[in-house]
Amino acid sequence: MPMVPNLIRNEIPAGATTGEVITVLWRQRVRARRANEERRNRKAADDFDAD
């Protein structure tokens, strides 16, 4: 999976419906959560290797 950019891209088109906005924000949140979990797991593995 490619690295998630440090900034959240504007993926909401002009004139989007409320449902479309919610869907895009939900996807962005899930993507950010996965990236955070992967980062945490890598850090834990690195910390374990350092001990």
VMD Tcl script that builds the backbone (N, CA, C; Angstrom):
set m [mol new atoms 153]
animate dup $m
set s [atomselect $m all]
$s set {name element resname resid chain x y z} {
  {N N MET 1 A 0.846 -1.177 0.000}
  {CA C MET 1 A 0.000 0.000 0.000}
  {C C MET 1 A 0.893 1.243 0.000}
  {N N PRO 2 A 0.641 2.189 -0.881}
  {CA C PRO 2 A 1.492 3.385 -0.925}
  {C C PRO 2 A 1.328 4.232 0.330}
  {N N MET 3 A 2.366 4.976 0.624}
  {CA C MET 3 A 2.312 5.853 1.793}
  {C C MET 3 A 1.210 6.894 1.597}
  {N N VAL 4 A 0.510 7.181 2.660}
  {CA C VAL 4 A -0.530 8.207 2.620}
  {C C VAL 4 A 0.157 9.562 2.712}
  {N N PRO 5 A -0.219 10.510 1.879}
  {CA C PRO 5 A 0.435 11.821 1.950}
  {C C PRO 5 A 0.204 12.485 3.301}
  {N N ASN 6 A 1.110 13.378 3.665}
  {CA C ASN 6 A 0.995 14.064 4.949}
  {C C ASN 6 A -0.210 14.994 5.008}
  {N N LEU 7 A -0.717 15.393 3.866}
  {CA C LEU 7 A -1.888 16.256 3.868}
  {C C LEU 7 A -3.064 15.493 3.295}
  {N N ILE 8 A -4.237 15.836 3.745}
  {CA C ILE 8 A -5.448 15.188 3.246}
  {C C ILE 8 A -5.820 15.876 1.939}
  {N N ARG 9 A -5.896 15.094 0.891}
  {CA C ARG 9 A -6.247 15.663 -0.414}
  {C C ARG 9 A -7.714 16.070 -0.422}
  {N N ASN 10 A -8.007 17.109 -1.161}
  {CA C ASN 10 A -9.392 17.530 -1.310}
  {C C ASN 10 A -10.047 16.650 -2.367}
  {N N GLU 11 A -10.754 15.644 -1.922}
  {CA C GLU 11 A -11.380 14.688 -2.831}
  {C C GLU 11 A -12.869 14.948 -2.986}
  {N N ILE 12 A -13.369 16.014 -2.383}
  {CA C ILE 12 A -14.796 16.296 -2.425}
  {C C ILE 12 A -15.064 17.257 -3.585}
  {N N PRO 13 A -15.818 16.810 -4.573}
  {CA C PRO 13 A -16.093 17.689 -5.716}
  {C C PRO 13 A -17.050 18.818 -5.334}
  {N N ALA 14 A -16.977 19.898 -6.072}
  {CA C ALA 14 A -17.908 21.005 -5.846}
  {C C ALA 14 A -19.326 20.505 -6.081}
  {N N GLY 15 A -20.233 20.887 -5.229}
  {CA C GLY 15 A -21.626 20.484 -5.382}
  {C C GLY 15 A -21.912 19.064 -4.933}
  {N N ALA 16 A -21.025 18.485 -4.136}
  {CA C ALA 16 A -21.229 17.111 -3.664}
  {C C ALA 16 A -22.415 17.058 -2.704}
  {N N THR 17 A -23.100 15.937 -2.717}
  {CA C THR 17 A -24.211 15.752 -1.784}
  {C C THR 17 A -23.658 15.439 -0.401}
  {N N THR 18 A -24.512 15.530 0.606}
  {CA C THR 18 A -24.098 15.217 1.970}
  {C C THR 18 A -23.577 13.789 2.054}
  {N N GLY 19 A -24.237 12.870 1.378}
  {CA C GLY 19 A -23.806 11.473 1.381}
  {C C GLY 19 A -22.424 11.295 0.778}
  {N N GLU 20 A -22.148 12.019 -0.302}
  {CA C GLU 20 A -20.822 11.938 -0.932}
  {C C GLU 20 A -19.744 12.491 -0.006}
  {N N VAL 21 A -20.052 13.596 0.672}
  {CA C VAL 21 A -19.093 14.188 1.609}
  {C C VAL 21 A -18.792 13.209 2.734}
  {N N ILE 22 A -19.826 12.608 3.300}
  {CA C ILE 22 A -19.645 11.653 4.397}
  {C C ILE 22 A -18.814 10.468 3.935}
  {N N THR 23 A -19.086 9.956 2.739}
  {CA C THR 23 A -18.336 8.813 2.209}
  {C C THR 23 A -16.860 9.140 2.050}
  {N N VAL 24 A -16.557 10.305 1.488}
  {CA C VAL 24 A -15.157 10.694 1.280}
  {C C VAL 24 A -14.455 10.872 2.620}
  {N N LEU 25 A -15.096 11.546 3.566}
  {CA C LEU 25 A -14.475 11.756 4.879}
  {C C LEU 25 A -14.257 10.426 5.595}
  {N N TRP 26 A -15.200 9.497 5.461}
  {CA C TRP 26 A -15.059 8.185 6.076}
  {C C TRP 26 A -13.857 7.453 5.492}
  {N N ARG 27 A -13.725 7.499 4.143}
  {CA C ARG 27 A -12.583 6.847 3.492}
  {C C ARG 27 A -11.263 7.448 3.961}
  {N N GLN 28 A -11.213 8.774 4.061}
  {CA C GLN 28 A -9.988 9.440 4.500}
  {C C GLN 28 A -9.643 9.042 5.932}
  {N N ARG 29 A -10.668 8.948 6.780}
  {CA C ARG 29 A -10.436 8.574 8.177}
  {C C ARG 29 A -9.895 7.153 8.281}
  {N N VAL 30 A -10.470 6.239 7.524}
  {CA C VAL 30 A -10.011 4.846 7.533}
  {C C VAL 30 A -8.576 4.765 7.027}
  {N N ARG 31 A -8.273 5.498 5.959}
  {CA C ARG 31 A -6.920 5.497 5.400}
  {C C ARG 31 A -5.917 6.041 6.420}
  {N N ALA 32 A -6.286 7.114 7.113}
  {CA C ALA 32 A -5.394 7.690 8.124}
  {C C ALA 32 A -5.208 6.730 9.293}
  {N N ARG 33 A -6.273 6.046 9.697}
  {CA C ARG 33 A -6.174 5.102 10.812}
  {C C ARG 33 A -5.236 3.956 10.464}
  {N N ARG 34 A -5.364 3.423 9.237}
  {CA C ARG 34 A -4.467 2.337 8.811}
  {C C ARG 34 A -3.016 2.794 8.822}
  {N N ALA 35 A -2.771 3.997 8.329}
  {CA C ALA 35 A -1.402 4.524 8.302}
  {C C ALA 35 A -0.860 4.666 9.718}
  {N N ASN 36 A -1.689 5.136 10.642}
  {CA C ASN 36 A -1.255 5.285 12.032}
  {C C ASN 36 A -0.946 3.928 12.658}
  {N N GLU 37 A -1.787 2.933 12.387}
  {CA C GLU 37 A -1.546 1.595 12.933}
  {C C GLU 37 A -0.249 1.018 12.383}
  {N N GLU 38 A -0.008 1.190 11.079}
  {CA C GLU 38 A 1.229 0.678 10.478}
  {C C GLU 38 A 2.444 1.375 11.083}
  {N N ARG 39 A 2.340 2.679 11.276}
  {CA C ARG 39 A 3.448 3.442 11.856}
  {C C ARG 39 A 3.718 2.970 13.290}
  {N N ARG 40 A 2.633 2.760 14.052}
  {CA C ARG 40 A 2.784 2.283 15.432}
  {C C ARG 40 A 3.441 0.907 15.467}
  {N N ASN 41 A 3.008 0.025 14.563}
  {CA C ASN 41 A 3.578 -1.322 14.518}
  {C C ASN 41 A 5.059 -1.290 14.151}
  {N N ARG 42 A 5.418 -0.439 13.170}
  {CA C ARG 42 A 6.836 -0.315 12.793}
  {C C ARG 42 A 7.656 0.222 13.955}
  {N N LYS 43 A 7.116 1.220 14.658}
  {CA C LYS 43 A 7.838 1.807 15.790}
  {C C LYS 43 A 8.018 0.763 16.891}
  {N N ALA 44 A 6.979 -0.012 17.165}
  {CA C ALA 44 A 7.072 -1.047 18.191}
  {C C ALA 44 A 8.122 -2.084 17.801}
  {N N ALA 45 A 8.154 -2.470 16.536}
  {CA C ALA 45 A 9.145 -3.444 16.075}
  {C C ALA 45 A 10.551 -2.863 16.169}
  {N N ASP 46 A 10.712 -1.594 15.795}
  {CA C ASP 46 A 12.027 -0.950 15.882}
  {C C ASP 46 A 12.481 -0.840 17.332}
  {N N ASP 47 A 11.551 -0.469 18.220}
  {CA C ASP 47 A 11.892 -0.356 19.641}
  {C C ASP 47 A 12.270 -1.719 20.218}
  {N N PHE 48 A 11.566 -2.774 19.773}
  {CA C PHE 48 A 11.859 -4.116 20.257}
  {C C PHE 48 A 13.241 -4.559 19.785}
  {N N ASP 49 A 13.574 -4.262 18.530}
  {CA C ASP 49 A 14.884 -4.624 17.980}
  {C C ASP 49 A 16.011 -3.871 18.673}
  {N N ALA 50 A 15.749 -2.660 19.115}
  {CA C ALA 50 A 16.779 -1.832 19.747}
  {C C ALA 50 A 17.130 -2.344 21.144}
  {N N ASP 51 A 16.197 -3.044 21.773}
  {CA C ASP 51 A 16.454 -3.538 23.151}
  {C C ASP 51 A 17.392 -4.693 23.189}
}
mol reanalyze $m
mol bondsrecalc $m
mol representation Tube
mol addrep $m
